């Protein structure tokens, strides 16, 4: 039983009073407040009326508010004429409307924490729900609360951007803001991987998408950026061994290495010890993964997230849910997370069988079990070619099918080296 919840009732009255006495202050408050920021029901009703009048371009004063409340038969429910008339009594001469809004946000956040914690406690006590479902719910609650209170979600003007970021930062090329890739032409064409981008890499099974992602991860780590890999198919140990092969050029399964090969492995090991790469192999839902991301981010600022792979993420809609919709929902959730955390997400995706059978070709709509991934992606890549040989180099094409801020519809020839599990641009030195 919850006896009381945090509230800033006096501040609520001040905000309402200023909205009536000095409508110019409503311009500041209207874009960053909503009904849920008011703890009292009567204050929520009054704020709703004020906003309705403001949005309709009508005067916001005592008379119009009283008339609207009366028309809706809500006047007595908010304290009557006397309360409305007295809202602007005793207001400070120099208001701090920004501070008042922050106080209301703070109290609303605390109320939300308490109410959601109470609901989660009830779910945790319900033995008919699995522990994994409850844990995923915990992560979803934290994500929702963080998104609801993020300063970046408030409206921003061009003046704000110019004053805060400065002309130089706003006008610099994308090249300088992106995380560098290990392939020079692709890196130049994409201007690296930018903050908040969702980059989707599609390929059929055994076409090298995991190897390509690991190359990007190790390259990011060597730049001093911390990668986090959400792996749902391979163990962290297997991924680590493959990265060691990529960095050292020596296959980790080789029984007896030469002195030179051992030295190369030692150097590769030292580089991953100095610049660690993180793995999450336990999360099964986007919500639980984002909880892991927050934990790693608190220890070491994450600069790249890799998801291997999209179709393995569990949905939250239950056994009867439409799988295509679940995959699309997860894709959208990952895009929003990339924007919220301000880091690029490289998401691997399987393709549907029709794209790799007969004369089928992979295209923008080839992602398995979803038709919305191409909409969420800022960059959509796919690997074209046959299965990769384990004995000799294989030539494939890395297609750039979509790019929001650059050219698309072209391919980059790549050579896969099975001995090092790496891709190189043909004609380049990547």
C-alpha positions as a printed Julia matrix, in Angstrom:
430×3 Matrix{Float64}:
   0.0     0.0     0.0
   1.43    3.41   -1.0
   0.53    6.02    1.61
   1.92    9.16   -0.04
   3.75   10.17   -3.18
   6.24   13.01   -3.81
   4.59   16.23   -4.93
   5.46   19.92   -5.28
   1.94   21.3    -4.88
   3.0    24.9    -4.21
   5.17   24.85   -7.33
   2.26   23.45   -9.33
   0.11   26.4    -8.2
   2.88   28.87   -9.12
   3.18   27.44  -12.63
  -0.57   27.58  -13.14
  -0.71   31.12  -11.73
   2.06   32.4   -14.0
   0.37   30.81  -16.99
  -2.67   32.97  -16.24
  -1.03   36.17  -15.02
   1.78   36.28  -17.57
   0.94   34.22  -20.65
   4.44   34.77  -22.07
   5.71   32.29  -19.49
   3.43   29.68  -20.98
   5.66   29.66  -24.06
   8.45   28.25  -21.88
   6.35   25.8   -19.9
   4.03   24.47  -22.62
   6.68   22.53  -24.52
   8.17   20.78  -21.49
   5.2    20.03  -19.21
   2.25   17.7   -19.53
  -0.6    16.54  -17.32
   1.47   13.87  -15.58
   3.85   16.48  -14.15
   1.06   17.66  -11.82
   0.36   15.5    -8.78
  -3.07   16.91   -7.96
  -6.01   15.93  -10.11
  -7.54   19.44   -9.98
  -4.25   20.95  -11.15
  -4.09   18.45  -14.02
  -7.58   19.51  -15.12
  -6.69   23.21  -14.96
  -3.46   22.65  -16.89
  -5.35   20.67  -19.53
  -7.76   23.59  -20.0
  -4.92   26.12  -20.16
  -3.14   24.08  -22.83
  -6.32   23.6   -24.86
  -6.91   27.37  -24.9
  -3.26   28.08  -25.7
  -3.13   25.55  -28.56
  -6.36   26.95  -30.01
  -4.9    30.48  -30.03
  -7.44   31.75  -27.51
  -6.67   34.09  -24.59
  -5.49   32.36  -21.44
  -6.99   34.29  -18.54
  -9.32   33.76  -15.58
 -12.51   34.38  -17.57
 -11.76   31.98  -20.44
 -10.54   29.3   -18.02
 -13.63   29.65  -15.81
 -15.95   29.52  -18.82
 -14.25   26.42  -20.22
 -14.35   24.64  -16.86
 -18.0    25.55  -16.48
 -18.84   24.26  -19.97
 -17.18   20.96  -19.09
 -18.95   20.88  -15.71
 -15.58   20.68  -13.95
 -15.55   24.0   -12.1
 -16.59   22.66   -8.71
 -14.18   19.78   -9.04
 -11.21   22.18   -9.13
 -12.24   24.29   -6.12
 -14.67   26.65   -7.76
 -14.31   30.27   -8.82
 -12.43   31.24   -5.67
  -9.58   28.82   -6.29
  -9.11   29.82   -9.94
  -9.16   33.52   -9.12
  -6.64   33.02   -6.33
  -4.08   31.0    -8.33
  -2.01   34.08   -9.11
  -2.09   35.52   -5.58
   1.3    36.11   -3.98
   3.43   35.23   -6.97
   7.12   36.32   -6.85
   8.03   39.39   -8.84
  10.88   37.58  -10.64
   9.84   34.01  -11.34
  12.28   31.19  -12.1
  10.01   29.27  -14.43
  12.79   26.94  -15.58
  13.52   25.96  -12.0
   9.82   25.42  -11.31
   9.5    23.12  -14.3
  12.54   21.12  -13.17
  10.99   20.71   -9.71
   7.8    19.35  -11.22
   9.75   16.96  -13.44
  11.71   15.73  -10.44
   8.61   15.07   -8.36
   6.88   13.35  -11.31
   9.92   11.11  -11.86
   9.94   10.09   -8.21
   6.21    9.32   -8.31
   6.79    7.21  -11.4
   9.62    5.32   -9.72
   7.53    4.5    -6.67
   4.44    3.43   -8.62
   6.39    1.31  -11.11
   8.47   -0.24   -8.31
   5.23   -1.19   -6.55
   3.94   -2.83   -9.74
   7.24   -4.65  -10.29
   7.23   -5.92   -6.72
   3.79   -7.41   -7.33
   4.99   -9.08  -10.53
   8.08  -10.44   -8.79
   5.85  -12.01   -6.13
   3.65  -13.63   -8.79
   5.12  -17.1    -9.33
   3.09  -17.6   -12.5
   5.49  -15.21  -14.28
   8.99  -16.31  -15.13
  11.95  -14.55  -13.57
  13.22  -13.62  -17.04
   9.95  -11.85  -17.85
  10.08   -9.89  -14.6
  13.74   -8.99  -15.16
  12.94   -7.75  -18.66
  10.14   -5.65  -17.17
  12.64   -4.08  -14.75
  14.87   -3.07  -17.67
  11.92   -1.69  -19.65
  10.85    0.46  -16.68
  14.31    1.96  -16.3
  14.49    2.69  -20.02
  11.06    4.34  -20.07
  11.84    6.54  -17.08
  15.21    7.57  -18.51
  13.65    8.46  -21.86
  10.83   10.41  -20.23
  13.24   12.64  -18.32
  15.97   13.07  -20.92
  16.83   16.7   -21.58
  17.43   15.77  -25.22
  13.72   15.02  -25.61
  12.72   18.63  -25.03
  12.13   20.79  -28.12
  15.23   22.54  -29.4
  15.55   25.52  -31.72
  18.19   26.45  -34.27
  19.29   29.21  -31.88
  19.77   26.63  -29.11
  21.91   24.46  -31.38
  24.06   27.38  -32.55
  24.61   28.68  -29.02
  25.22   25.3   -27.39
  27.15   23.4   -30.08
  28.65   26.32  -31.96
  28.88   26.94  -35.71
  32.11   24.95  -36.11
  30.64   21.74  -34.67
  27.42   22.14  -36.64
  29.15   22.72  -39.96
  31.93   20.16  -39.67
  31.84   17.24  -42.07
  30.41   13.89  -41.04
  33.87   12.39  -41.47
  35.13   14.0   -38.31
  32.25   12.79  -36.14
  32.19    9.13  -37.15
  33.81    6.07  -35.59
  36.37    4.89  -38.14
  35.94    1.58  -39.93
  38.8    -0.77  -40.92
  37.97   -0.49  -44.63
  39.11    2.86  -46.14
  36.62    3.16  -49.0
  33.64    2.11  -46.93
  34.79    4.39  -44.12
  35.03    7.3   -46.56
  31.67    6.57  -48.19
  29.85    6.29  -44.85
  31.92    8.95  -43.05
  32.43    6.35  -40.34
  29.69    5.26  -37.96
  27.96    8.27  -36.46
  26.46    8.73  -32.97
  22.88    7.49  -32.79
  23.03    5.62  -36.1
  21.42    2.23  -36.61
  23.58    0.36  -39.13
  22.16   -2.97  -40.29
  24.38   -5.6   -41.89
  22.45   -8.38  -43.64
  23.74  -11.68  -44.98
  22.77  -15.29  -45.34
  24.2   -17.92  -43.0
  27.97  -18.47  -43.3
  28.56  -15.31  -45.31
  30.83  -13.6   -42.76
  28.65  -10.97  -41.1
  29.92  -11.86  -37.61
  33.56  -11.73  -38.76
  32.95   -8.35  -40.37
  31.31   -7.04  -37.18
  34.19   -8.29  -35.03
  36.66   -6.53  -37.31
  34.75   -3.3   -36.74
  34.76   -3.96  -32.98
  38.51   -4.55  -32.7
  39.22   -1.52  -34.9
  37.0     0.59  -32.63
  38.79   -0.71  -29.53
  42.19    0.14  -30.99
  40.9     3.69  -31.53
  40.17    3.9   -27.81
  36.42    3.38  -28.16
  34.73    0.71  -26.01
  32.59   -1.82  -27.93
  29.81   -3.88  -26.35
  28.77   -7.03  -28.23
  25.39   -8.62  -27.55
  25.95  -12.2   -28.65
  23.07  -14.67  -28.77
  24.61  -17.35  -30.95
  28.33  -17.65  -30.17
  30.08  -17.69  -26.8
  32.29  -14.78  -25.75
  35.25  -17.17  -25.75
  34.65  -18.13  -29.4
  34.33  -14.48  -30.39
  37.47  -13.59  -28.43
  39.44  -16.31  -30.23
  38.25  -15.07  -33.6
  39.27  -11.51  -32.73
  42.7   -12.8   -31.65
  43.04  -14.45  -35.06
  42.06  -11.21  -36.78
  44.49   -9.07  -34.77
  47.46  -11.44  -34.83
  46.98  -13.06  -38.23
  47.51  -16.43  -36.54
  44.73  -19.0   -36.37
  44.07  -19.72  -32.69
  43.45  -23.41  -33.44
  46.99  -23.93  -34.68
  48.64  -26.59  -32.55
  52.14  -25.2   -32.48
  52.95  -21.59  -33.29
  56.34  -20.29  -34.37
  58.17  -17.77  -32.23
  57.05  -14.95  -34.55
  53.43  -16.15  -34.46
  53.49  -16.46  -30.68
  54.84  -12.91  -30.41
  52.04  -11.66  -32.68
  49.48  -13.42  -30.48
  51.04  -11.94  -27.36
  50.77   -8.43  -28.81
  47.16   -9.03  -29.81
  46.37  -10.28  -26.32
  48.0    -7.2   -24.78
  45.99   -4.86  -27.01
  42.66   -6.4   -25.89
  43.81   -6.29  -22.29
  44.56   -2.56  -22.51
  41.43   -1.75  -24.53
  38.75   -4.21  -23.41
  35.76   -5.29  -25.46
  32.63   -6.2   -23.49
  30.21   -9.07  -24.16
  26.63   -9.68  -23.07
  25.52  -13.27  -23.63
  22.68  -13.48  -21.09
  20.19  -10.88  -22.32
  17.33  -12.15  -24.45
  15.18   -9.02  -24.77
  16.01   -5.46  -25.78
  15.02   -4.18  -22.34
  17.38   -6.5   -20.48
  20.2    -5.72  -22.91
  19.78   -1.99  -22.36
  20.15   -2.63  -18.63
  23.5    -4.31  -19.4
  24.46   -1.42  -21.66
  23.86    1.04  -18.83
  26.04   -1.05  -16.51
  28.95   -1.18  -18.96
  28.49    2.48  -19.84
  28.91    3.43  -16.19
  32.26    1.62  -16.06
  33.63    2.48  -19.49
  31.95    4.84  -21.93
  30.56    2.65  -24.71
  31.37    3.84  -28.22
  29.96    1.02  -30.34
  27.21   -1.55  -29.83
  27.03   -4.74  -31.91
  23.95   -6.98  -31.9
  24.43  -10.54  -33.19
  21.76  -10.97  -34.38
  18.31   -9.32  -34.69
  16.14  -12.37  -35.3
  17.37  -14.07  -32.11
  15.97  -11.34  -29.86
  12.89  -12.48  -27.99
   9.63  -10.66  -28.44
   7.45   -9.51  -25.56
   4.06  -10.21  -27.05
   3.65  -13.82  -25.9
   3.28  -17.06  -27.8
   0.52  -15.8   -30.11
   2.27  -12.58  -31.12
   3.02  -11.91  -34.78
   6.72  -12.66  -35.23
   7.24  -10.1   -37.99
   5.78   -7.41  -35.74
   8.0    -8.49  -32.86
  11.14   -8.25  -34.99
  10.04   -4.84  -36.25
   9.36   -3.67  -32.68
  12.81   -4.82  -31.61
  14.4    -3.04  -34.56
  12.62    0.18  -33.63
  13.63   -0.19  -29.98
  17.28   -0.56  -30.96
  17.1     2.56  -33.14
  15.64    4.59  -30.26
  18.3     3.21  -27.91
  21.07    4.24  -30.33
  19.7     7.78  -30.33
  19.23    7.87  -26.55
  22.76    6.63  -25.8
  24.33    8.59  -28.66
  26.38    5.68  -30.0
  26.22    3.72  -33.27
  24.47    0.35  -33.17
  25.7    -2.23  -35.7
  22.9    -4.79  -35.92
  23.36   -8.05  -37.8
  20.38   -9.59  -39.57
  19.58  -12.79  -41.37
  17.92  -12.57  -44.78
  14.83  -14.43  -45.91
  15.35  -17.67  -47.81
  13.9   -16.29  -51.03
  16.83  -13.88  -51.28
  19.43  -16.63  -51.48
  17.64  -19.32  -53.49
  17.9   -19.67  -57.24
  18.24  -16.26  -58.88
  17.13  -14.41  -55.76
  18.98  -11.23  -54.9
  19.31   -9.54  -51.54
  17.68   -6.12  -51.46
  16.3    -3.48  -49.1
  13.37   -5.68  -48.12
  15.26   -8.93  -47.62
  15.59   -8.9   -43.83
  14.15  -12.08  -42.37
  10.8   -11.85  -40.55
  10.42   -8.1   -40.88
   9.48   -5.47  -43.42
  10.38   -2.48  -41.25
  14.11   -2.88  -40.63
  14.97   -0.89  -43.73
  12.85    1.97  -42.39
  14.63    2.1   -39.03
  18.15    1.72  -40.44
  20.24    4.81  -41.16
  22.62    2.61  -43.15
  21.7    -0.75  -44.67
  24.49   -3.04  -45.88
  24.5    -6.6   -47.15
  27.05   -9.17  -48.28
  26.49  -10.63  -51.73
  28.24  -13.78  -52.92
  28.43  -17.48  -52.31
  29.48  -19.31  -49.17
  32.9   -18.38  -47.89
  35.62  -20.93  -48.57
  37.52  -22.32  -45.6
  40.6   -23.08  -47.7
  41.11  -20.17  -50.07
  40.19  -16.46  -50.31
  36.64  -15.65  -51.44
  35.59  -12.51  -53.31
  32.26  -10.98  -52.28
  30.55   -7.64  -52.69
  29.53   -5.45  -49.77
  26.48   -3.54  -50.99
  25.49   -0.15  -49.6
  21.73   -0.31  -50.13
  20.7     2.66  -48.04
  22.37    5.66  -46.49
  20.34    8.55  -45.11
  23.13   11.09  -45.48
  25.03    9.87  -48.49
  25.12    7.89  -51.71
  23.71    4.36  -51.9
  23.08    1.63  -54.43
  26.69    0.6   -55.03
  28.96   -2.27  -54.09
  32.5    -2.51  -52.73
  34.5    -5.62  -53.72
  35.81   -7.46  -50.67
  38.17  -10.39  -50.25
  37.62  -12.75  -47.33
  40.77  -14.37  -45.96
  39.84  -17.61  -44.15
  43.19  -17.93  -42.37
  42.72  -14.62  -40.56
  38.88  -14.43  -40.67
  39.12  -10.91  -42.08
  37.7    -8.94  -44.97
  39.88   -6.67  -47.12
  38.78   -4.21  -49.76
  39.94   -5.33  -53.15
  42.48   -2.81  -54.36
  42.66   -1.2   -50.9
  44.71   -1.76  -47.79
  41.89   -2.25  -45.32
